[in-house]
Amino acid sequence: MPPRIVHLLGGLRAVDDRQGKVFVQAGRDCKFCEFPVPNYAKLYAALRALKLETVGAEFVNDHSYQGLDTPDWQCAAPSGQFSMRLERHAWADVRHAAIQDRNPEIADGAARAKTYVDLLAVRIFQLSGEYNGCLRAWHLGAGDPNGTFFENGFVRNIDAAIHAFAADAASLRDLIAELVWRDVQGEVEEVRTLGTFLKRNRDNQDPLVSEIVAEGQNGGWIKQLTDLRNHITHVAPVGRGHALHFCEARKRNIGDIPDIPTLHYPLLGDDGSILEILDSSIDYDDAGAFKAAIREYQNIVSQSIDALQYAWETVARLVDLLGDVRQRAGYRTETPHLTEDDIVNVEQL
C-alpha cells in the first residue's frame, strides 16, 4: 500500500509506511524516531498524544506514488477534524442547487466560496512543504538544534507562500462579508469588502454580524489578518521590514526522544501584532552593535507566533465562519448524481 504522509507543525512529517511503522522525520534521510503504527483511524490521536499537531495528510494513491498525479491532500483543523473537506463539499452542493434553481448570484457566491476553501488548503500544503524542505536542508547541513538562527533558499519560498496565503485568506474574508450582507442581512446595495461591511454594521446586534464586527476590531483575529495582509502589501514584503530575517531551529521532545529539530518562522508578535521593526542601519562592522541587534532580535523571535501555525489556525477560523454563514443563510443544497443520461458520447455530437 502507498504510504500515508501526515504534515506536522514545525516542518516535521509522520510517515505511515503501511508496513507496521510510523516514522517522524524531515525526510527519508532525516528520520528522528519511529513507533508501531496504531489502528489506521487512530494515528492522529496517537500523534496528538505525543504533542504532535496534524496540519493535514497526504493520502497517496497509485498514480501519485508513481508521479502521475498529485496526492489526495486534506487539510486538518486544530480540532482534529478534516472539516475543510466537508465545507468544500457543502458549498459544491449549494452551487449545484442554485444552478438548478436558476439563481446565478448564489451559484457564483458558492463557487467562489468553494474555490477559496480549495485554494487555502493548497496554501497550507505549500507552506508546510517549504517548512519541511527548509528544516531538512538545515538539519543535513548543520547538526543539532540549539536555538540557531539561519536562512537558506527555502526561506524565500516560505516568504512567497505566506504572501499567497495572506492574499487568498483576505479574499475569503471579503467574500464572507459580501455573503453575510446580501444573503443573511438581505441587503440589496452591493458590499464586497470587509472594510465597507464594518462601516455599515457598527451598531448591528445580529449575533453573526456582531461577531464579525468584533473580530474585525483591534485585538480580533480578523483584524490581525487584515493588518498582516495590508502590511506586506503596502509597507514591506514579509520579513523585509526588518534588519534581520531568519528562521530559528528549536528543540523539542517526542515521547522519550529528546532534541528533535523543528522550524520556527517568526511572523507576528505573541498578541498577533505586526513584529516590531528593527533599526535597518545596523553597523555590521561594529561587533557590539551587531550583538546588541541579535539580542534584540532573539527577544522578538522568542515571543513570536510561528507562520505555519498562524496560517493553519487562521484558515480553520475562516472556514468555520464560512460554515456559520452557510447555515445562517439557509441555502438549499442538492448533491449532483450522474446517470447514463449525463454521459456525452463525443461521436454523437
KOLSEGU-304032 format. One record per residue (C-alpha): residue number from 1; x, y, z. Coordinates in Angstrom, 2 decimals. Layout:
BEGIN
+-----+---------+---------+---------+
| num |       u |       v |       w |
+-----+---------+---------+---------+
| NUM |       X |       Y |       Z |
...
+-----+---------+---------+---------+
//
This chain:
BEGIN
+-----+---------+---------+---------+
| num |       u |       v |       w |
+-----+---------+---------+---------+
|   1 |    0.00 |    0.00 |    0.00 |
|   2 |    1.25 |    3.55 |   -0.71 |
|   3 |    2.30 |    5.45 |    2.43 |
|   4 |    0.21 |    7.99 |    4.31 |
|   5 |    2.16 |   11.20 |    4.94 |
|   6 |    0.99 |   13.39 |    7.83 |
|   7 |    2.17 |   17.01 |    7.89 |
|   8 |    3.00 |   18.29 |   11.37 |
|   9 |    3.77 |   21.73 |   12.74 |
|  10 |    7.43 |   22.72 |   12.64 |
|  11 |    8.10 |   21.12 |    9.26 |
|  12 |    8.04 |   17.54 |   10.55 |
|  13 |    6.36 |   14.58 |    8.87 |
|  14 |    4.86 |   11.41 |   10.28 |
|  15 |    5.00 |    8.71 |    7.62 |
|  16 |    2.85 |    5.61 |    7.97 |
|  17 |    4.75 |    3.16 |    5.78 |
|  18 |    1.72 |    0.80 |    5.76 |
|  19 |    4.05 |   -1.98 |    6.90 |
|  20 |    3.62 |   -1.54 |   10.63 |
|  21 |    5.73 |    1.53 |   11.45 |
|  22 |    5.33 |    5.29 |   11.69 |
|  23 |    8.45 |    7.42 |   11.20 |
|  24 |    8.72 |   11.00 |   12.46 |
|  25 |   11.12 |   12.67 |   10.09 |
|  26 |   12.10 |   15.64 |    7.95 |
|  27 |   12.86 |   13.31 |    5.05 |
|  28 |   13.90 |    9.76 |    4.25 |
|  29 |   17.45 |   10.74 |    5.15 |
|  30 |   16.35 |   12.59 |    8.34 |
|  31 |   14.40 |   10.07 |   10.44 |
|  32 |   14.26 |   11.05 |   14.11 |
|  33 |   12.14 |    8.34 |   15.73 |
|  34 |    9.63 |    5.61 |   14.99 |
|  35 |    6.78 |    3.80 |   16.71 |
|  36 |    4.43 |    0.92 |   15.84 |
|  37 |    1.50 |    2.03 |   13.72 |
|  38 |   -1.79 |    2.04 |   15.67 |
|  39 |   -5.18 |    1.25 |   14.20 |
|  40 |   -5.46 |    3.19 |   10.91 |
|  41 |   -8.02 |    5.70 |   12.18 |
|  42 |   -6.17 |    6.26 |   15.47 |
|  43 |   -2.91 |    7.58 |   14.02 |
|  44 |   -3.88 |   11.23 |   14.55 |
|  45 |   -4.82 |   10.61 |   18.18 |
|  46 |   -1.51 |    8.82 |   18.70 |
|  47 |    0.35 |   11.80 |   17.24 |
|  48 |   -1.59 |   14.23 |   19.42 |
|  49 |   -0.68 |   12.17 |   22.49 |
|  50 |    2.95 |   12.88 |   21.56 |
|  51 |    2.00 |   16.58 |   21.28 |
|  52 |    2.37 |   16.50 |   17.51 |
|  53 |   -0.35 |   18.54 |   15.81 |
|  54 |   -1.63 |   17.30 |   12.44 |
|  55 |   -1.72 |   20.08 |    9.86 |
|  56 |   -3.02 |   17.75 |    7.17 |
|  57 |   -2.41 |   14.46 |    5.43 |
|  58 |   -1.39 |   13.24 |    2.00 |
|  59 |   -3.37 |   10.13 |    1.14 |
|  60 |   -1.03 |    8.85 |   -1.55 |
|  61 |   -2.65 |    6.82 |   -4.33 |
|  62 |   -1.15 |    4.64 |   -7.04 |
|  63 |   -0.95 |    7.47 |   -9.57 |
|  64 |    0.59 |   10.00 |   -7.19 |
|  65 |    3.02 |    7.37 |   -5.91 |
|  66 |    4.24 |    6.98 |   -9.50 |
|  67 |    4.41 |   10.74 |  -10.01 |
|  68 |    1.43 |   10.73 |  -12.39 |
|  69 |   -0.88 |   12.82 |  -10.21 |
|  70 |   -0.97 |   14.89 |   -7.06 |
|  71 |   -1.70 |   13.21 |   -3.70 |
|  72 |   -5.13 |   13.50 |   -2.15 |
|  73 |   -4.23 |   16.33 |    0.25 |
|  74 |   -6.68 |   17.01 |    3.09 |
|  75 |   -6.03 |   19.95 |    5.40 |
|  76 |   -6.91 |   19.20 |    9.02 |
|  77 |   -8.31 |   21.62 |   11.59 |
|  78 |   -6.86 |   22.24 |   15.06 |
|  79 |   -9.93 |   20.40 |   16.37 |
|  80 |   -8.58 |   17.27 |   14.69 |
|  81 |  -11.25 |   17.05 |   12.01 |
|  82 |  -10.95 |   17.29 |    8.22 |
|  83 |  -13.64 |   19.96 |    8.24 |
|  84 |  -12.39 |   21.81 |    5.16 |
|  85 |  -13.29 |   18.81 |    3.02 |
|  86 |  -16.84 |   18.78 |    4.38 |
|  87 |  -17.24 |   22.54 |    3.91 |
|  88 |  -15.96 |   22.36 |    0.35 |
|  89 |  -18.50 |   19.65 |   -0.48 |
|  90 |  -21.30 |   21.62 |    1.20 |
|  91 |  -20.65 |   24.68 |   -0.95 |
|  92 |  -20.49 |   22.49 |   -4.06 |
|  93 |  -23.99 |   21.28 |   -3.19 |
|  94 |  -25.17 |   24.88 |   -2.68 |
|  95 |  -23.80 |   25.81 |   -6.08 |
|  96 |  -25.44 |   22.82 |   -7.79 |
|  97 |  -28.83 |   23.62 |   -6.23 |
|  98 |  -28.54 |   27.29 |   -7.21 |
|  99 |  -27.80 |   26.33 |  -10.81 |
| 100 |  -30.87 |   24.10 |  -10.84 |
| 101 |  -32.91 |   26.96 |   -9.36 |
| 102 |  -31.59 |   29.45 |  -11.95 |
| 103 |  -30.11 |   31.65 |   -9.22 |
| 104 |  -26.82 |   32.95 |  -10.65 |
| 105 |  -25.93 |   35.17 |   -7.66 |
| 106 |  -25.98 |   32.33 |   -5.16 |
| 107 |  -24.29 |   29.97 |   -7.64 |
| 108 |  -21.48 |   32.49 |   -8.16 |
| 109 |  -21.02 |   33.10 |   -4.42 |
| 110 |  -20.97 |   29.36 |   -3.69 |
| 111 |  -18.47 |   28.73 |   -6.49 |
| 112 |  -16.13 |   31.39 |   -5.09 |
| 113 |  -16.52 |   30.04 |   -1.55 |
| 114 |  -15.64 |   26.51 |   -2.68 |
| 115 |  -12.68 |   27.83 |   -4.68 |
| 116 |  -11.21 |   29.79 |   -1.77 |
| 117 |  -11.54 |   26.78 |    0.54 |
| 118 |   -9.67 |   24.75 |   -2.09 |
| 119 |   -7.02 |   27.43 |   -2.52 |
| 120 |   -6.40 |   27.87 |    1.18 |
| 121 |   -5.94 |   24.12 |    1.61 |
| 122 |   -3.32 |   24.30 |   -1.15 |
| 123 |   -1.66 |   27.32 |    0.53 |
| 124 |   -1.24 |   25.34 |    3.76 |
| 125 |    0.14 |   22.41 |    1.75 |
| 126 |    2.65 |   24.71 |    0.04 |
| 127 |    3.71 |   26.46 |    3.24 |
| 128 |    4.10 |   23.14 |    5.06 |
| 129 |    6.14 |   21.79 |    2.15 |
| 130 |    8.55 |   24.73 |    2.24 |
| 131 |    8.89 |   24.34 |    6.01 |
| 132 |    9.79 |   20.70 |    5.53 |
| 133 |   12.36 |   21.46 |    2.84 |
| 134 |   13.89 |   24.24 |    4.94 |
| 135 |   14.12 |   22.04 |    8.05 |
| 136 |   15.61 |   19.10 |    6.15 |
| 137 |   18.21 |   21.28 |    4.42 |
| 138 |   19.23 |   22.88 |    7.71 |
| 139 |   19.44 |   19.55 |    9.56 |
| 140 |   21.54 |   17.87 |    6.89 |
| 141 |   23.97 |   20.77 |    6.86 |
| 142 |   24.10 |   21.96 |   10.48 |
| 143 |   23.53 |   19.22 |   13.02 |
| 144 |   21.78 |   19.54 |   16.39 |
| 145 |   19.39 |   22.43 |   17.01 |
| 146 |   20.19 |   24.88 |   19.77 |
| 147 |   18.09 |   27.92 |   19.02 |
| 148 |   20.20 |   28.67 |   15.95 |
| 149 |   19.14 |   31.45 |   13.58 |
| 150 |   19.62 |   30.53 |    9.94 |
| 151 |   18.39 |   31.03 |    6.42 |
| 152 |   18.63 |   29.06 |    3.22 |
| 153 |   16.94 |   29.12 |   -0.17 |
| 154 |   13.74 |   27.70 |    1.28 |
| 155 |   13.21 |   30.80 |    3.45 |
| 156 |   12.46 |   32.83 |    0.33 |
| 157 |    9.91 |   30.17 |   -0.67 |
| 158 |    8.33 |   30.39 |    2.79 |
| 159 |    8.06 |   34.16 |    2.29 |
| 160 |    6.28 |   33.59 |   -1.03 |
| 161 |    3.92 |   31.01 |    0.47 |
| 162 |    2.95 |   33.44 |    3.24 |
| 163 |    2.19 |   36.11 |    0.63 |
| 164 |   -0.07 |   33.70 |   -1.26 |
| 165 |   -1.82 |   32.63 |    1.94 |
| 166 |   -2.44 |   36.23 |    3.05 |
| 167 |   -3.90 |   37.18 |   -0.34 |
| 168 |   -6.33 |   34.26 |   -0.53 |
| 169 |   -7.28 |   34.48 |    3.16 |
| 170 |   -8.09 |   38.19 |    2.77 |
| 171 |  -10.16 |   37.41 |   -0.34 |
| 172 |  -12.20 |   34.81 |    1.58 |
| 173 |  -12.58 |   37.33 |    4.42 |
| 174 |  -14.13 |   39.81 |    1.95 |
| 175 |  -16.35 |   37.15 |    0.40 |
| 176 |  -17.71 |   36.25 |    3.83 |
| 177 |  -18.60 |   39.91 |    4.40 |
| 178 |  -20.31 |   40.03 |    1.00 |
| 179 |  -22.37 |   36.88 |    1.62 |
| 180 |  -23.47 |   37.96 |    5.09 |
| 181 |  -24.52 |   41.39 |    3.81 |
| 182 |  -26.52 |   40.01 |    0.88 |
| 183 |  -27.74 |   36.56 |    1.93 |
| 184 |  -28.02 |   36.85 |    5.72 |
| 185 |  -28.95 |   40.51 |    6.13 |
| 186 |  -30.89 |   40.66 |    2.87 |
| 187 |  -29.36 |   43.94 |    1.76 |
| 188 |  -29.61 |   44.99 |   -1.89 |
| 189 |  -26.83 |   47.56 |   -2.13 |
| 190 |  -23.53 |   45.90 |   -3.02 |
| 191 |  -20.83 |   45.36 |   -0.38 |
| 192 |  -17.72 |   43.49 |   -1.48 |
| 193 |  -15.09 |   44.29 |    1.16 |
| 194 |  -14.79 |   43.79 |    4.89 |
| 195 |  -13.97 |   47.47 |    5.38 |
| 196 |  -17.29 |   48.63 |    3.92 |
| 197 |  -19.13 |   45.88 |    5.81 |
| 198 |  -17.69 |   47.06 |    9.14 |
| 199 |  -18.59 |   50.69 |    8.48 |
| 200 |  -22.22 |   49.83 |    7.73 |
| 201 |  -22.69 |   47.42 |   10.63 |
| 202 |  -21.17 |   49.25 |   13.60 |
| 203 |  -24.35 |   49.01 |   15.66 |
| 204 |  -25.85 |   45.80 |   14.27 |
| 205 |  -26.95 |   43.41 |   17.03 |
| 206 |  -27.30 |   40.27 |   14.91 |
| 207 |  -25.07 |   37.64 |   16.60 |
| 208 |  -23.22 |   36.64 |   13.42 |
| 209 |  -22.75 |   40.22 |   12.27 |
| 210 |  -21.68 |   41.31 |   15.76 |
| 211 |  -19.09 |   38.53 |   15.86 |
| 212 |  -17.55 |   39.62 |   12.56 |
| 213 |  -17.57 |   43.29 |   13.61 |
| 214 |  -15.95 |   42.48 |   16.98 |
| 215 |  -13.25 |   40.30 |   15.41 |
| 216 |  -12.63 |   42.99 |   12.81 |
| 217 |  -11.65 |   45.49 |   15.53 |
| 218 |   -8.30 |   45.85 |   17.31 |
| 219 |   -7.37 |   42.59 |   19.02 |
| 220 |   -9.65 |   40.45 |   16.88 |
| 221 |   -8.31 |   37.66 |   14.70 |
| 222 |   -9.88 |   39.13 |   11.54 |
| 223 |   -8.18 |   42.46 |   12.26 |
| 224 |   -4.85 |   40.66 |   12.71 |
| 225 |   -5.27 |   39.06 |    9.29 |
| 226 |   -6.17 |   42.43 |    7.78 |
| 227 |   -3.14 |   44.11 |    9.35 |
| 228 |   -0.81 |   41.36 |    8.10 |
| 229 |   -2.18 |   41.50 |    4.57 |
| 230 |   -2.04 |   45.31 |    4.47 |
| 231 |    1.48 |   45.41 |    5.89 |
| 232 |    3.03 |   43.01 |    3.40 |
| 233 |    1.06 |   44.58 |    0.53 |
| 234 |    1.56 |   48.28 |    1.29 |
| 235 |    4.54 |   48.56 |    3.67 |
| 236 |    7.11 |   45.83 |    3.03 |
| 237 |    7.20 |   42.23 |    1.76 |
| 238 |    7.00 |   39.74 |    4.59 |
| 239 |   10.26 |   39.59 |    6.50 |
| 240 |   11.73 |   42.60 |    4.69 |
| 241 |   10.62 |   45.26 |    7.15 |
| 242 |   13.39 |   44.15 |    9.50 |
| 243 |   17.15 |   44.49 |    9.57 |
| 244 |   17.32 |   40.75 |   10.35 |
| 245 |   15.26 |   37.99 |    8.80 |
| 246 |   15.92 |   34.41 |    9.89 |
| 247 |   14.23 |   31.17 |   10.85 |
| 248 |   15.01 |   29.51 |   14.14 |
| 249 |   15.79 |   25.84 |   14.78 |
| 250 |   14.13 |   24.74 |   18.01 |
| 251 |   14.44 |   21.57 |   20.06 |
| 252 |   11.51 |   19.54 |   21.27 |
| 253 |   10.88 |   16.13 |   22.78 |
| 254 |    8.78 |   13.44 |   21.15 |
| 255 |    7.91 |   10.88 |   23.77 |
| 256 |   11.21 |    9.74 |   25.23 |
| 257 |   13.24 |   11.09 |   22.30 |
| 258 |   14.82 |   14.49 |   23.09 |
| 259 |   16.15 |   17.25 |   20.89 |
| 260 |   14.09 |   16.70 |   17.76 |
| 261 |   14.57 |   19.73 |   15.47 |
| 262 |   11.61 |   21.84 |   14.41 |
| 263 |   11.39 |   25.04 |   12.41 |
| 264 |   10.06 |   28.36 |   13.74 |
| 265 |    9.43 |   31.25 |   11.35 |
| 266 |    8.65 |   34.43 |   13.33 |
| 267 |    5.64 |   36.08 |   11.67 |
| 268 |    3.69 |   38.04 |   14.32 |
| 269 |    4.09 |   39.13 |   17.90 |
| 270 |    2.60 |   36.98 |   20.64 |
| 271 |   -0.50 |   39.21 |   20.65 |
| 272 |   -0.94 |   38.87 |   16.88 |
| 273 |    0.56 |   42.29 |   16.15 |
| 274 |    2.98 |   43.12 |   13.35 |
| 275 |    6.52 |   42.48 |   14.57 |
| 276 |    8.42 |   45.49 |   15.77 |
| 277 |   10.69 |   46.88 |   13.06 |
| 278 |   14.35 |   46.90 |   13.99 |
| 279 |   16.70 |   49.67 |   13.02 |
| 280 |   17.77 |   48.89 |    9.47 |
| 281 |   21.01 |   50.83 |    9.81 |
| 282 |   22.95 |   48.25 |   11.82 |
| 283 |   26.69 |   48.73 |   11.54 |
| 284 |   27.80 |   45.20 |   10.82 |
| 285 |   31.43 |   46.23 |   11.28 |
| 286 |   30.65 |   47.19 |   14.89 |
| 287 |   30.70 |   43.89 |   16.81 |
| 288 |   28.99 |   45.41 |   19.85 |
| 289 |   26.17 |   46.95 |   17.81 |
| 290 |   25.65 |   43.74 |   15.88 |
| 291 |   25.50 |   41.61 |   19.05 |
| 292 |   23.00 |   44.03 |   20.57 |
| 293 |   20.82 |   43.75 |   17.46 |
| 294 |   20.97 |   39.95 |   17.62 |
| 295 |   19.93 |   40.01 |   21.30 |
| 296 |   17.02 |   42.29 |   20.47 |
| 297 |   16.02 |   40.04 |   17.59 |
| 298 |   16.24 |   36.98 |   19.87 |
| 299 |   13.79 |   38.63 |   22.26 |
| 300 |   11.36 |   39.37 |   19.43 |
| 301 |   11.60 |   35.84 |   17.98 |
| 302 |   11.19 |   34.16 |   21.37 |
| 303 |    7.79 |   35.84 |   21.79 |
| 304 |    6.65 |   35.50 |   18.18 |
| 305 |    3.89 |   33.45 |   16.57 |
| 306 |    5.06 |   30.87 |   14.03 |
| 307 |    3.92 |   31.44 |   10.44 |
| 308 |    2.70 |   27.91 |    9.70 |
| 309 |    0.79 |   27.68 |   12.96 |
| 310 |   -0.79 |   31.10 |   12.40 |
| 311 |   -1.82 |   30.33 |    8.81 |
| 312 |   -3.21 |   26.92 |    9.75 |
| 313 |   -5.26 |   28.26 |   12.66 |
| 314 |   -6.50 |   31.28 |   10.69 |
| 315 |   -7.66 |   29.14 |    7.79 |
| 316 |   -9.60 |   26.95 |   10.23 |
| 317 |  -11.28 |   30.03 |   11.71 |
| 318 |  -12.21 |   31.35 |    8.27 |
| 319 |  -13.68 |   28.02 |    7.22 |
| 320 |  -15.66 |   27.72 |   10.46 |
| 321 |  -17.03 |   31.23 |    9.93 |
| 322 |  -17.89 |   30.41 |    6.32 |
| 323 |  -19.85 |   27.39 |    7.58 |
| 324 |  -21.76 |   29.62 |   10.01 |
| 325 |  -22.65 |   31.92 |    7.09 |
| 326 |  -23.87 |   28.98 |    5.02 |
| 327 |  -26.11 |   27.75 |    7.81 |
| 328 |  -27.50 |   31.19 |    8.65 |
| 329 |  -28.26 |   31.98 |    5.02 |
| 330 |  -30.26 |   28.74 |    4.75 |
| 331 |  -29.16 |   27.93 |    1.21 |
| 332 |  -30.83 |   25.00 |   -0.48 |
| 333 |  -28.41 |   22.16 |   -1.20 |
| 334 |  -28.52 |   19.36 |   -3.73 |
| 335 |  -25.86 |   16.78 |   -4.42 |
| 336 |  -25.41 |   16.07 |   -8.12 |
| 337 |  -25.97 |   12.47 |   -9.19 |
| 338 |  -24.62 |   11.33 |  -12.53 |
| 339 |  -26.52 |    8.75 |  -14.56 |
| 340 |  -26.06 |    7.33 |  -18.04 |
| 341 |  -28.15 |   10.24 |  -19.39 |
| 342 |  -25.41 |   12.65 |  -18.25 |
| 343 |  -22.68 |   10.90 |  -20.23 |
| 344 |  -21.94 |   12.64 |  -23.51 |
| 345 |  -20.79 |   10.48 |  -26.41 |
| 346 |  -18.50 |   12.68 |  -28.45 |
| 347 |  -19.13 |   10.66 |  -31.57 |
| 348 |  -22.83 |   11.58 |  -31.38 |
| 349 |  -22.25 |   15.34 |  -31.20 |
+-----+---------+---------+---------+
//
